[in-house]
Amino acid sequence: MKRFYYGRTQTKIRGAMASLIVFFVVLLLFLAGLDSASDKAKREQKASLETSVWRSITQYYAIEGRYPESLDVLKEEYGLQTDYEEFFVDYQVFGANLMPDVTVLERT
């Protein structure tokens, strides 16, 4: 029955394998791009939070004439919103007229 058979099945298998490899390469590139976009969004969120905290501190100082005692004061009186699940905000006060030290860290 296979008297004039010249191996077309191997050609089909090779073509299917090549298609499968190309598919996985494209999938990996897509996932890498998605991960990169996610990292960029996280960095932008962090920068936005830092800017928001510093603006609230500056506004409080301009109105009150002193720096806020805690981050809670900024949340209650100035509507500062932070995402505690994603970021940790360290707020260190050294005195009423000394600029506080603010550090925003990403939670892992």
Buried (B, 14 or more C-beta within 10 A) or exposed (E): EEEEEEEEEEEEEEEEEEEEEEEEEEEEEEEEEEEEEEEEEEEEBBEEBBEBBEEBBEBBBEEEEEBBEEBEBBBEBBEBEBEEEEBEBEBEBEEEEEEBEBEBEEEE
